[in-house]
């Protein structure tokens, strides 16, 4: 994950959620192993923050999709994004 991607993830989290605090690129970079994100044309268009609860279970904390992403592109996909750790129990992007 680059600093630019972390900054875009923080902006997406802050813009699309009502969070108790404001996320920064430094916050995202400090816990980059907890983020899965999708890039399109070099821009982050969707991200999810997750935590491992049990060895078999993940908790999705924040799932954010850019508002500029066309509606037809928000449909669930069969595979996970190429960036971030791959966990078989993570769901595809949903709207």
VMD Tcl script that builds the backbone (N, CA, C; Angstrom):
set m [mol new atoms 285]
animate dup $m
set s [atomselect $m all]
$s set {name element resname resid chain x y z} {
  {N N UNK 1 A 0.854 -1.175 0.000}
  {CA C UNK 1 A 0.000 0.000 0.000}
  {C C UNK 1 A 0.896 1.232 0.000}
  {N N UNK 2 A 0.602 2.148 -0.909}
  {CA C UNK 2 A 1.373 3.396 -0.977}
  {C C UNK 2 A 0.727 4.466 -0.109}
  {N N UNK 3 A 1.471 5.544 0.107}
  {CA C UNK 3 A 0.929 6.666 0.880}
  {C C UNK 3 A -0.285 7.262 0.162}
  {N N UNK 4 A -0.210 7.350 -1.161}
  {CA C UNK 4 A -1.328 7.896 -1.943}
  {C C UNK 4 A -2.579 7.041 -1.760}
  {N N UNK 5 A -2.424 5.719 -1.812}
  {CA C UNK 5 A -3.568 4.827 -1.619}
  {C C UNK 5 A -4.128 4.944 -0.202}
  {N N UNK 6 A -3.249 5.039 0.794}
  {CA C UNK 6 A -3.696 5.195 2.189}
  {C C UNK 6 A -4.470 6.498 2.360}
  {N N UNK 7 A -4.017 7.544 1.712}
  {CA C UNK 7 A -4.706 8.840 1.788}
  {C C UNK 7 A -6.098 8.739 1.152}
  {N N UNK 8 A -6.188 8.037 0.024}
  {CA C UNK 8 A -7.479 7.859 -0.647}
  {C C UNK 8 A -8.417 6.989 0.187}
  {N N UNK 9 A -7.889 5.963 0.835}
  {CA C UNK 9 A -8.701 5.113 1.708}
  {C C UNK 9 A -9.230 5.923 2.887}
  {N N UNK 10 A -8.369 6.720 3.510}
  {CA C UNK 10 A -8.799 7.564 4.631}
  {C C UNK 10 A -9.894 8.535 4.186}
  {N N UNK 11 A -9.729 9.136 3.029}
  {CA C UNK 11 A -10.740 10.068 2.518}
  {C C UNK 11 A -12.058 9.348 2.264}
  {N N UNK 12 A -11.984 8.158 1.696}
  {CA C UNK 12 A -13.185 7.371 1.423}
  {C C UNK 12 A -13.890 6.984 2.724}
  {N N UNK 13 A -13.137 6.543 3.706}
  {CA C UNK 13 A -13.719 6.201 5.011}
  {C C UNK 13 A -14.396 7.401 5.656}
  {N N UNK 14 A -13.730 8.532 5.624}
  {CA C UNK 14 A -14.266 9.745 6.254}
  {C C UNK 14 A -15.481 10.293 5.515}
  {N N UNK 15 A -15.469 10.228 4.185}
  {CA C UNK 15 A -16.560 10.789 3.386}
  {C C UNK 15 A -17.807 9.930 3.395}
  {N N UNK 16 A -17.645 8.617 3.460}
  {CA C UNK 16 A -18.774 7.701 3.271}
  {C C UNK 16 A -19.315 7.099 4.571}
  {N N UNK 17 A -18.769 7.470 5.724}
  {CA C UNK 17 A -19.198 6.911 7.008}
  {C C UNK 17 A -19.339 8.020 8.035}
  {N N UNK 18 A -20.133 7.784 9.040}
  {CA C UNK 18 A -20.253 8.713 10.162}
  {C C UNK 18 A -19.432 8.138 11.303}
  {N N UNK 19 A -18.155 8.493 11.298}
  {CA C UNK 19 A -17.215 7.910 12.253}
  {C C UNK 19 A -17.016 8.819 13.459}
  {N N UNK 20 A -16.644 8.228 14.574}
  {CA C UNK 20 A -16.401 8.986 15.804}
  {C C UNK 20 A -15.124 9.822 15.708}
  {N N UNK 21 A -14.216 9.417 14.828}
  {CA C UNK 21 A -12.974 10.167 14.638}
  {C C UNK 21 A -12.642 10.226 13.160}
  {N N UNK 22 A -11.742 11.106 12.816}
  {CA C UNK 22 A -11.315 11.254 11.428}
  {C C UNK 22 A -10.084 10.392 11.180}
  {N N UNK 23 A -10.141 9.564 10.153}
  {CA C UNK 23 A -8.999 8.728 9.779}
  {C C UNK 23 A -8.008 9.546 8.960}
  {N N UNK 24 A -6.721 9.251 9.134}
  {CA C UNK 24 A -5.664 9.867 8.343}
  {C C UNK 24 A -4.921 8.773 7.584}
  {N N UNK 25 A -4.095 9.196 6.633}
  {CA C UNK 25 A -3.283 8.235 5.890}
  {C C UNK 25 A -2.368 7.468 6.848}
  {N N UNK 26 A -1.864 8.151 7.867}
  {CA C UNK 26 A -0.988 7.501 8.852}
  {C C UNK 26 A -1.736 6.404 9.613}
  {N N UNK 27 A -3.009 6.638 9.948}
  {CA C UNK 27 A -3.821 5.622 10.627}
  {C C UNK 27 A -3.982 4.384 9.753}
  {N N UNK 28 A -4.268 4.611 8.485}
  {CA C UNK 28 A -4.465 3.508 7.553}
  {C C UNK 28 A -3.162 2.743 7.350}
  {N N UNK 29 A -2.060 3.449 7.140}
  {CA C UNK 29 A -0.765 2.797 6.939}
  {C C UNK 29 A -0.327 1.992 8.164}
  {N N UNK 30 A -0.647 2.495 9.355}
  {CA C UNK 30 A -0.261 1.796 10.583}
  {C C UNK 30 A -0.951 0.437 10.706}
  {N N UNK 31 A -2.116 0.289 10.081}
  {CA C UNK 31 A -2.864 -0.968 10.161}
  {C C UNK 31 A -3.223 -1.475 8.767}
  {N N UNK 32 A -2.290 -1.327 7.841}
  {CA C UNK 32 A -2.562 -1.662 6.438}
  {C C UNK 32 A -2.947 -3.119 6.221}
  {N N UNK 33 A -2.533 -4.007 7.112}
  {CA C UNK 33 A -2.894 -5.418 6.948}
  {C C UNK 33 A -4.384 -5.663 7.177}
  {N N UNK 34 A -5.102 -4.682 7.705}
  {CA C UNK 34 A -6.533 -4.813 7.976}
  {C C UNK 34 A -7.405 -4.238 6.867}
  {N N UNK 35 A -6.807 -3.825 5.765}
  {CA C UNK 35 A -7.570 -3.216 4.678}
  {C C UNK 35 A -7.445 -4.020 3.393}
  {N N UNK 36 A -8.563 -4.167 2.717}
  {CA C UNK 36 A -8.612 -4.703 1.367}
  {C C UNK 36 A -9.254 -3.601 0.540}
  {N N UNK 37 A -8.687 -3.324 -0.630}
  {CA C UNK 37 A -9.219 -2.234 -1.439}
  {C C UNK 37 A -9.128 -2.563 -2.912}
  {N N UNK 38 A -9.918 -1.834 -3.695}
  {CA C UNK 38 A -9.932 -2.025 -5.136}
  {C C UNK 38 A -9.500 -0.732 -5.816}
  {N N UNK 39 A -8.596 -0.872 -6.769}
  {CA C UNK 39 A -8.120 0.261 -7.568}
  {C C UNK 39 A -8.735 0.191 -8.955}
  {N N UNK 40 A -9.116 1.344 -9.469}
  {CA C UNK 40 A -9.526 1.474 -10.870}
  {C C UNK 40 A -8.846 2.714 -11.411}
  {N N UNK 41 A -8.053 2.508 -12.440}
  {CA C UNK 41 A -7.305 3.600 -13.068}
  {C C UNK 41 A -6.472 4.363 -12.037}
  {N N UNK 42 A -5.878 3.630 -11.102}
  {CA C UNK 42 A -4.993 4.215 -10.111}
  {C C UNK 42 A -5.669 4.888 -8.933}
  {N N UNK 43 A -6.988 4.808 -8.855}
  {CA C UNK 43 A -7.746 5.432 -7.767}
  {C C UNK 43 A -8.451 4.366 -6.934}
  {N N UNK 44 A -8.494 4.568 -5.619}
  {CA C UNK 44 A -9.214 3.655 -4.732}
  {C C UNK 44 A -10.704 3.929 -4.891}
  {N N UNK 45 A -11.468 2.910 -5.284}
  {CA C UNK 45 A -12.906 3.081 -5.484}
  {C C UNK 45 A -13.729 2.334 -4.437}
  {N N UNK 46 A -13.093 1.428 -3.698}
  {CA C UNK 46 A -13.797 0.687 -2.660}
  {C C UNK 46 A -12.780 0.143 -1.672}
  {N N UNK 47 A -13.191 0.063 -0.416}
  {CA C UNK 47 A -12.303 -0.517 0.592}
  {C C UNK 47 A -13.139 -1.117 1.715}
  {N N UNK 48 A -12.507 -2.038 2.417}
  {CA C UNK 48 A -13.134 -2.643 3.584}
  {C C UNK 48 A -12.056 -2.806 4.651}
  {N N UNK 49 A -12.414 -2.444 5.873}
  {CA C UNK 49 A -11.531 -2.676 7.020}
  {C C UNK 49 A -12.073 -3.899 7.740}
  {N N UNK 50 A -11.185 -4.812 8.099}
  {CA C UNK 50 A -11.623 -6.040 8.757}
  {C C UNK 50 A -10.694 -6.377 9.912}
  {N N UNK 51 A -11.208 -7.154 10.832}
  {CA C UNK 51 A -10.440 -7.665 11.982}
  {C C UNK 51 A -10.723 -9.135 12.147}
  {N N UNK 52 A -9.718 -9.887 12.504}
  {CA C UNK 52 A -9.914 -11.310 12.773}
  {C C UNK 52 A -10.446 -11.438 14.199}
  {N N UNK 53 A -11.607 -12.082 14.334}
  {CA C UNK 53 A -12.247 -12.274 15.628}
  {C C UNK 53 A -11.871 -13.641 16.193}
  {N N UNK 54 A -11.996 -14.651 15.382}
  {CA C UNK 54 A -11.612 -16.016 15.719}
  {C C UNK 54 A -10.776 -16.537 14.558}
  {N N UNK 55 A -10.198 -17.680 14.696}
  {CA C UNK 55 A -9.388 -18.224 13.611}
  {C C UNK 55 A -10.210 -18.462 12.355}
  {N N UNK 56 A -11.523 -18.623 12.506}
  {CA C UNK 56 A -12.412 -18.910 11.388}
  {C C UNK 56 A -13.326 -17.737 11.025}
  {N N UNK 57 A -13.186 -16.600 11.703}
  {CA C UNK 57 A -14.165 -15.530 11.567}
  {C C UNK 57 A -13.508 -14.159 11.459}
  {N N UNK 58 A -13.988 -13.350 10.510}
  {CA C UNK 58 A -13.549 -11.965 10.360}
  {C C UNK 58 A -14.718 -11.036 10.632}
  {N N UNK 59 A -14.422 -9.873 11.184}
  {CA C UNK 59 A -15.421 -8.836 11.403}
  {C C UNK 59 A -15.168 -7.732 10.383}
  {N N UNK 60 A -16.178 -7.370 9.617}
  {CA C UNK 60 A -16.075 -6.245 8.700}
  {C C UNK 60 A -16.435 -4.998 9.482}
  {N N UNK 61 A -15.499 -4.058 9.540}
  {CA C UNK 61 A -15.719 -2.852 10.332}
  {C C UNK 61 A -16.242 -1.704 9.479}
  {N N UNK 62 A -15.655 -1.478 8.347}
  {CA C UNK 62 A -16.098 -0.400 7.464}
  {C C UNK 62 A -15.995 -0.873 6.025}
  {N N UNK 63 A -17.083 -0.809 5.300}
  {CA C UNK 63 A -17.078 -1.099 3.881}
  {C C UNK 63 A -17.522 0.185 3.185}
  {N N UNK 64 A -16.676 0.720 2.317}
  {CA C UNK 64 A -16.960 1.998 1.671}
  {C C UNK 64 A -16.754 1.890 0.172}
  {N N UNK 65 A -17.708 2.440 -0.582}
  {CA C UNK 65 A -17.636 2.461 -2.036}
  {C C UNK 65 A -17.756 3.915 -2.477}
  {N N UNK 66 A -16.882 4.334 -3.373}
  {CA C UNK 66 A -16.883 5.720 -3.853}
  {C C UNK 66 A -18.220 6.059 -4.493}
  {N N UNK 67 A -18.758 7.233 -4.188}
  {CA C UNK 67 A -20.040 7.651 -4.763}
  {C C UNK 67 A -19.928 7.900 -6.258}
  {N N UNK 68 A -18.736 8.188 -6.754}
  {CA C UNK 68 A -18.538 8.440 -8.182}
  {C C UNK 68 A -18.548 7.158 -9.003}
  {N N UNK 69 A -18.511 6.019 -8.342}
  {CA C UNK 69 A -18.517 4.741 -9.045}
  {C C UNK 69 A -19.909 4.503 -9.611}
  {N N UNK 70 A -20.032 4.276 -10.922}
  {CA C UNK 70 A -21.359 4.037 -11.516}
  {C C UNK 70 A -22.070 2.870 -10.835}
  {N N UNK 71 A -23.381 2.972 -10.709}
  {CA C UNK 71 A -24.184 1.967 -10.004}
  {C C UNK 71 A -23.960 0.562 -10.548}
  {N N UNK 72 A -23.877 0.400 -11.852}
  {CA C UNK 72 A -23.706 -0.935 -12.407}
  {C C UNK 72 A -22.358 -1.541 -12.020}
  {N N UNK 73 A -21.373 -0.717 -11.644}
  {CA C UNK 73 A -20.070 -1.226 -11.231}
  {C C UNK 73 A -20.030 -1.609 -9.761}
  {N N UNK 74 A -21.109 -1.393 -9.023}
  {CA C UNK 74 A -21.145 -1.712 -7.598}
  {C C UNK 74 A -21.697 -3.106 -7.323}
  {N N UNK 75 A -22.002 -3.842 -8.361}
  {CA C UNK 75 A -22.566 -5.181 -8.178}
  {C C UNK 75 A -21.534 -6.105 -7.519}
  {N N UNK 76 A -21.988 -7.091 -6.775}
  {CA C UNK 76 A -21.043 -8.028 -6.153}
  {C C UNK 76 A -20.205 -8.738 -7.206}
  {N N UNK 77 A -18.993 -9.072 -6.861}
  {CA C UNK 77 A -18.096 -9.759 -7.769}
  {C C UNK 77 A -17.754 -11.119 -7.213}
  {N N UNK 78 A -17.321 -11.998 -8.083}
  {CA C UNK 78 A -17.001 -13.361 -7.659}
  {C C UNK 78 A -15.637 -13.459 -7.010}
  {N N UNK 79 A -14.766 -12.515 -7.251}
  {CA C UNK 79 A -13.416 -12.613 -6.696}
  {C C UNK 79 A -13.100 -11.379 -5.866}
  {N N UNK 80 A -12.119 -11.501 -5.024}
  {CA C UNK 80 A -11.695 -10.398 -4.177}
  {C C UNK 80 A -10.792 -9.448 -4.956}
  {N N UNK 81 A -10.681 -8.202 -4.507}
  {CA C UNK 81 A -9.756 -7.267 -5.137}
  {C C UNK 81 A -8.321 -7.803 -5.087}
  {N N UNK 82 A -7.479 -7.256 -5.908}
  {CA C UNK 82 A -6.104 -7.726 -6.002}
  {C C UNK 82 A -5.214 -7.176 -4.901}
  {N N UNK 83 A -5.680 -6.198 -4.146}
  {CA C UNK 83 A -4.833 -5.532 -3.166}
  {C C UNK 83 A -5.253 -5.886 -1.751}
  {N N UNK 84 A -4.302 -6.122 -0.900}
  {CA C UNK 84 A -4.578 -6.452 0.486}
  {C C UNK 84 A -4.540 -7.957 0.693}
  {N N UNK 85 A -4.615 -8.379 1.945}
  {CA C UNK 85 A -4.553 -9.809 2.244}
  {C C UNK 85 A -5.802 -10.514 1.720}
  {N N UNK 86 A -5.665 -11.742 1.342}
  {CA C UNK 86 A -6.798 -12.510 0.819}
  {C C UNK 86 A -7.302 -13.437 1.914}
  {N N UNK 87 A -8.566 -13.305 2.239}
  {CA C UNK 87 A -9.214 -14.168 3.219}
  {C C UNK 87 A -10.446 -14.752 2.548}
  {N N UNK 88 A -10.572 -16.050 2.554}
  {CA C UNK 88 A -11.682 -16.695 1.873}
  {C C UNK 88 A -13.025 -16.324 2.485}
  {N N UNK 89 A -13.059 -15.867 3.724}
  {CA C UNK 89 A -14.324 -15.551 4.359}
  {C C UNK 89 A -14.772 -14.121 4.119}
  {N N UNK 90 A -13.954 -13.317 3.427}
  {CA C UNK 90 A -14.397 -11.961 3.107}
  {C C UNK 90 A -15.404 -12.017 1.972}
  {N N UNK 91 A -16.453 -11.253 2.093}
  {CA C UNK 91 A -17.462 -11.203 1.036}
  {C C UNK 91 A -17.016 -10.251 -0.055}
  {N N UNK 92 A -17.573 -10.417 -1.254}
  {CA C UNK 92 A -17.306 -9.502 -2.351}
  {C C UNK 92 A -17.958 -8.165 -2.060}
  {N N UNK 93 A -17.579 -7.152 -2.815}
  {CA C UNK 93 A -18.141 -5.808 -2.603}
  {C C UNK 93 A -19.652 -5.867 -2.745}
  {N N UNK 94 A -20.335 -5.199 -1.848}
  {CA C UNK 94 A -21.797 -5.151 -1.893}
  {C C UNK 94 A -22.246 -3.708 -1.786}
  {N N UNK 95 A -23.456 -3.435 -2.202}
  {CA C UNK 95 A -24.000 -2.083 -2.099}
  {C C UNK 95 A -25.276 -2.092 -1.312}
}
mol reanalyze $m
mol bondsrecalc $m
mol representation Tube
mol addrep $m
